[in-house]
C-alpha cells in the first residue's frame, strides 16, 4: 500500500512588480478606495445630471429655466406646472393611457410568445441544425432600420384599417419585440438542466405541462428581465407611433412629448413636466423588479 505524501510543496518566492508594490502602498493609505469612490461619484453625477435638470425644470418658470447663468436649484418651486400641463393639453392624459395599454399588452404578448418559442428551440431537435439557425433568422429581422419597413407597414395597416388604432400599435410593437424576447429567453432556457424536463416527462407531464410547472418558474427572473427591456423599448418608441397614429385616440406619450415642439416655439415647461411623468412608470417598474432583474443576469448559477 502506498502512503500518500502530505509534505507541502514549496512555492518559489517571486518579487512583486513595481505596479503591485505601488498598489499595496496605495491600499495601505486608503488612497485606492478614495480614487475608486471618487471616480464612481463623478460617473454617477455625470449620468444623473440630465435627470436632475429635467426634474428641477418642472419646478421653474420659463424665464428661470432659460436664464443665464442657470439656476441650479429652483428657489421658488412652481408646483402649478403639473396642473398647467393638463389644463393646456388635456389630451396628454389620453397619451399616457394609450402608452400604458399598448406597452402592457405588447409586453405580455412578446414575452409569452418569446418564452414558448425559446423553450421549443432549446428542447426539440430540428433537422438541418435549424434549432441554431432559426433563432438567428428571427433576430435578423431586427437588423434592418425600422424606417425601412415603415412605408410597407403603413400601406398594409391602411388596407386592414389598423392605422390610428391601438391594436395596430400592439401588433407592430409585438412583431418587433418578439425576436428580441426569443433571443434573450433562449439563453435563460439553456441554463435549465435537461434532467428536470426528462423527470417531468417521466412523471406523466407533457411538454406543455413541464414548461408551465417546472421550467417557467425556474426562468422567472429571465422572464422578468425580458419583460423590463420589452417595456422600455415599447414605452419609448416614437417612429411607428408618429407614422401610424393621426390623433389623440391612438397617439402615445412619446408622440405627445414631440408635439410640444412646434414651428413657433418650444414649450419647455410642459415638455419637462410631461417627460418627468413619462419617466416615472418605467423607473417604478424597474425598481420593483430590481431583485428579479439582477437574478436574471446571474442565471448561470443554475447549470446543466
C-alpha positions as CSV (number, residue, x, y, z in Angstrom):
1,X,0.0,0.0,0.0
2,X,1.4,3.4,-1.0
3,X,1.3,6.1,1.7
4,X,0.2,9.5,0.4
5,X,2.9,12.1,0.9
6,X,1.4,15.2,2.5
7,X,4.6,17.1,2.5
8,X,3.8,20.7,1.4
9,X,5.4,21.8,-1.8
10,X,7.5,24.9,-1.6
11,X,6.5,27.6,-4.0
12,X,9.3,29.8,-5.1
13,X,9.1,33.4,-3.9
14,X,8.6,36.0,-6.6
15,X,9.3,39.6,-6.0
16,X,6.2,41.7,-6.6
17,X,6.3,44.0,-9.5
18,X,6.6,47.8,-9.2
19,X,2.9,48.1,-10.0
20,X,1.9,45.6,-7.3
21,X,4.1,47.4,-4.8
22,X,2.6,50.7,-5.7
23,X,-0.9,49.2,-5.4
24,X,-0.1,47.8,-1.9
25,X,1.2,51.2,-0.7
26,X,-1.9,53.0,-2.0
27,X,-4.1,50.4,-0.4
28,X,-2.4,50.7,2.9
29,X,-3.0,54.5,2.9
30,X,-6.6,54.2,1.7
31,X,-6.0,56.2,-1.5
32,X,-7.1,53.4,-3.8
33,X,-10.6,53.3,-2.3
34,X,-10.8,57.1,-2.4
35,X,-9.9,57.2,-6.1
36,X,-12.4,54.5,-6.9
37,X,-15.2,56.1,-5.0
38,X,-14.4,59.5,-6.4
39,X,-14.5,58.1,-10.0
40,X,-17.8,56.4,-9.3
41,X,-19.2,59.6,-7.8
42,X,-18.2,61.6,-10.8
43,X,-19.6,59.0,-13.2
44,X,-22.9,58.9,-11.2
45,X,-23.1,62.7,-11.2
46,X,-22.5,62.8,-15.0
47,X,-25.1,60.1,-15.6
48,X,-27.8,61.5,-13.3
49,X,-27.4,65.2,-14.1
50,X,-29.7,65.2,-17.1
51,X,-32.4,63.6,-14.9
52,X,-31.8,66.1,-12.2
53,X,-32.1,69.0,-14.6
54,X,-35.3,67.6,-16.1
55,X,-36.9,67.2,-12.7
56,X,-35.9,70.6,-11.4
57,X,-37.1,72.2,-14.7
58,X,-40.6,71.1,-13.7
59,X,-40.4,73.5,-10.7
60,X,-39.2,76.5,-12.6
61,X,-40.9,79.2,-14.7
62,X,-39.9,79.6,-18.4
63,X,-37.9,82.7,-17.6
64,X,-36.0,80.9,-14.8
65,X,-35.4,77.9,-16.9
66,X,-33.8,79.9,-19.8
67,X,-31.9,82.4,-17.6
68,X,-28.1,82.5,-17.8
69,X,-26.2,81.7,-15.7
70,X,-28.5,78.8,-15.0
71,X,-30.3,78.4,-11.6
72,X,-29.1,75.0,-10.4
73,X,-31.6,74.8,-7.5
74,X,-35.1,76.2,-8.0
75,X,-35.7,78.8,-5.3
76,X,-39.4,79.3,-5.8
77,X,-40.9,76.0,-6.7
78,X,-43.8,76.2,-9.2
79,X,-45.9,73.1,-8.5
80,X,-48.6,74.5,-10.6
81,X,-46.7,73.5,-13.7
82,X,-48.2,70.0,-13.4
83,X,-51.8,71.4,-13.3
84,X,-50.9,73.7,-16.1
85,X,-49.9,70.8,-18.4
86,X,-53.2,69.0,-18.1
87,X,-55.1,72.3,-18.3
88,X,-53.4,73.5,-21.5
89,X,-53.1,70.0,-23.0
90,X,-55.8,67.8,-21.5
91,X,-55.2,65.2,-24.3
92,X,-51.8,64.3,-22.7
93,X,-53.7,62.1,-20.2
94,X,-55.0,60.2,-23.1
95,X,-51.5,59.8,-24.5
96,X,-50.3,58.3,-21.2
97,X,-53.3,56.0,-21.1
98,X,-52.6,54.8,-24.6
99,X,-49.0,54.1,-23.8
100,X,-49.9,52.1,-20.7
101,X,-52.4,50.0,-22.7
102,X,-50.1,49.4,-25.7
103,X,-47.0,48.7,-23.5
104,X,-48.8,46.3,-21.2
105,X,-50.4,44.2,-23.9
106,X,-47.2,44.2,-26.0
107,X,-45.1,43.1,-23.1
108,X,-47.4,40.3,-22.3
109,X,-47.6,39.1,-25.9
110,X,-43.9,39.4,-26.7
111,X,-42.7,37.7,-23.5
112,X,-45.3,34.9,-23.7
113,X,-44.6,34.0,-27.3
114,X,-40.8,34.6,-26.9
115,X,-40.7,32.2,-23.9
116,X,-42.6,29.5,-25.6
117,X,-40.6,29.8,-28.8
118,X,-37.3,29.8,-26.9
119,X,-38.3,26.7,-25.0
120,X,-39.1,25.0,-28.2
121,X,-35.8,25.9,-29.8
122,X,-33.9,24.6,-26.7
123,X,-35.9,21.4,-26.1
124,X,-36.7,20.0,-29.5
125,X,-34.3,18.8,-32.2
126,X,-34.7,20.3,-35.7
127,X,-33.4,19.0,-39.0
128,X,-30.5,20.8,-40.8
129,X,-29.4,22.4,-37.5
130,X,-32.4,24.7,-37.6
131,X,-32.6,24.9,-33.8
132,X,-29.5,27.1,-34.1
133,X,-30.3,28.9,-37.4
134,X,-34.0,29.8,-36.8
135,X,-33.4,32.0,-33.7
136,X,-30.7,33.8,-35.6
137,X,-33.1,34.3,-38.6
138,X,-35.7,35.6,-36.2
139,X,-33.3,38.0,-34.6
140,X,-32.1,39.2,-38.1
141,X,-35.4,40.9,-38.6
142,X,-34.1,43.5,-36.1
143,X,-31.0,44.2,-38.2
144,X,-33.0,46.4,-40.6
145,X,-33.5,50.0,-39.6
146,X,-37.2,50.4,-38.7
147,X,-37.6,53.3,-41.1
148,X,-37.1,50.8,-44.0
149,X,-40.2,48.9,-43.0
150,X,-42.5,51.8,-42.1
151,X,-43.8,52.5,-45.7
152,X,-45.0,48.9,-46.5
153,X,-46.3,48.6,-42.9
154,X,-48.3,51.8,-43.3
155,X,-49.8,50.5,-46.6
156,X,-50.7,47.2,-45.1
157,X,-52.2,48.7,-42.0
158,X,-54.2,51.2,-44.0
159,X,-55.7,48.4,-46.1
160,X,-56.7,46.5,-42.9
161,X,-57.9,49.7,-41.3
162,X,-55.3,49.4,-38.5
163,X,-53.9,52.9,-38.9
164,X,-54.6,55.2,-35.9
165,X,-55.7,52.3,-33.7
166,X,-54.3,50.8,-30.5
167,X,-54.5,47.2,-31.9
168,X,-52.3,48.3,-34.8
169,X,-49.6,49.7,-32.5
170,X,-49.8,46.5,-30.4
171,X,-49.4,44.4,-33.5
172,X,-46.4,46.2,-34.9
173,X,-44.7,46.5,-31.5
174,X,-45.2,42.8,-30.8
175,X,-43.7,42.0,-34.3
176,X,-40.5,43.9,-33.5
177,X,-40.2,42.8,-29.8
178,X,-40.8,39.1,-30.2
179,X,-37.4,38.4,-31.9
180,X,-35.6,40.2,-29.1
181,X,-37.6,38.3,-26.5
182,X,-36.9,34.9,-28.2
183,X,-33.2,35.5,-28.4
184,X,-32.9,36.8,-24.8
185,X,-35.1,34.0,-23.3
186,X,-33.2,31.3,-25.3
187,X,-30.1,31.9,-23.1
188,X,-32.1,31.5,-19.9
189,X,-33.8,28.2,-21.0
190,X,-30.4,26.8,-22.0
191,X,-29.3,27.1,-18.3
192,X,-32.1,24.7,-17.2
193,X,-30.9,21.1,-16.8
194,X,-32.3,18.7,-19.3
195,X,-32.8,16.2,-16.4
196,X,-35.6,18.3,-15.0
197,X,-37.6,18.2,-18.2
198,X,-36.9,14.4,-18.5
199,X,-38.0,13.8,-14.9
200,X,-41.2,15.8,-15.5
201,X,-41.9,13.7,-18.7
202,X,-41.4,10.5,-16.7
203,X,-43.9,11.7,-14.1
204,X,-46.5,12.0,-16.8
205,X,-46.3,15.6,-17.8
206,X,-46.5,16.7,-21.4
207,X,-44.0,19.2,-22.8
208,X,-46.6,21.9,-22.2
209,X,-47.1,20.8,-18.5
210,X,-43.3,20.7,-18.0
211,X,-43.0,24.1,-19.5
212,X,-45.5,25.8,-17.2
213,X,-45.0,23.8,-14.0
214,X,-41.2,23.1,-14.0
215,X,-39.3,25.2,-16.4
216,X,-41.1,28.5,-16.3
217,X,-40.8,29.0,-12.5
218,X,-37.0,28.5,-12.8
219,X,-36.6,31.1,-15.5
220,X,-38.9,33.7,-13.9
221,X,-36.0,36.1,-13.3
222,X,-35.1,35.9,-17.0
223,X,-38.8,36.3,-18.0
224,X,-38.9,39.5,-15.9
225,X,-35.7,40.8,-17.3
226,X,-37.0,40.3,-20.8
227,X,-40.3,42.0,-19.8
228,X,-38.4,45.0,-18.5
229,X,-36.4,45.5,-21.7
230,X,-39.5,45.0,-23.8
231,X,-41.4,47.5,-21.7
232,X,-38.7,50.1,-22.0
233,X,-38.4,49.6,-25.8
234,X,-42.1,49.8,-26.3
235,X,-42.7,52.7,-23.9
236,X,-40.0,54.9,-25.6
237,X,-40.8,54.0,-29.2
238,X,-41.6,57.1,-31.4
239,X,-41.2,56.3,-35.1
240,X,-44.0,53.9,-35.6
241,X,-46.3,55.8,-33.2
242,X,-45.7,59.0,-35.3
243,X,-46.4,57.4,-38.6
244,X,-49.3,55.1,-37.6
245,X,-51.3,57.5,-35.5
246,X,-53.2,60.6,-36.5
247,X,-54.9,62.0,-33.4
248,X,-55.1,61.6,-29.6
249,X,-57.3,58.5,-29.9
250,X,-54.2,56.4,-30.6
251,X,-51.2,58.6,-30.0
252,X,-48.7,57.6,-27.3
253,X,-46.8,59.6,-24.7
254,X,-43.6,60.0,-26.9
255,X,-45.7,61.5,-29.7
256,X,-47.3,63.8,-27.1
257,X,-43.8,64.9,-25.9
258,X,-42.8,65.6,-29.5
259,X,-45.8,67.7,-30.1
260,X,-44.5,70.3,-27.6
261,X,-42.0,71.3,-30.3
262,X,-43.9,73.4,-32.7
263,X,-42.9,75.6,-35.6
264,X,-43.5,78.7,-33.5
265,X,-41.9,77.8,-30.1
266,X,-40.9,75.0,-27.8
267,X,-43.0,74.5,-24.7
268,X,-40.1,73.8,-22.4
269,X,-42.0,73.7,-19.1
270,X,-44.8,71.4,-20.4
271,X,-42.2,69.2,-22.1
272,X,-40.2,68.9,-18.9
273,X,-43.3,68.1,-16.8
274,X,-44.6,65.6,-19.4
275,X,-41.1,63.9,-19.7
276,X,-40.9,63.6,-15.9
277,X,-44.4,61.9,-15.8
278,X,-43.5,59.6,-18.6
279,X,-40.2,58.7,-16.9
280,X,-41.8,57.6,-13.6
281,X,-43.6,54.4,-14.6
282,X,-40.5,52.8,-16.1
283,X,-38.4,53.7,-13.0
284,X,-41.0,52.4,-10.6
285,X,-41.4,49.2,-12.6
286,X,-37.6,48.6,-12.8
287,X,-37.2,49.5,-9.0
288,X,-39.9,47.0,-8.0
289,X,-38.5,44.2,-10.2
290,X,-34.8,45.1,-9.5
291,X,-34.1,41.9,-7.5
292,X,-35.6,39.7,-10.2
293,X,-33.6,41.7,-12.8
294,X,-30.3,41.0,-11.0
295,X,-31.2,37.4,-10.7
296,X,-32.0,37.3,-14.4
297,X,-28.4,38.3,-15.2
298,X,-27.0,35.7,-12.9
299,X,-28.9,32.7,-14.3
300,X,-25.5,30.9,-14.7
301,X,-26.0,29.8,-11.1
302,X,-28.3,27.1,-12.5
303,X,-26.1,24.9,-14.6
304,X,-26.6,21.8,-16.6
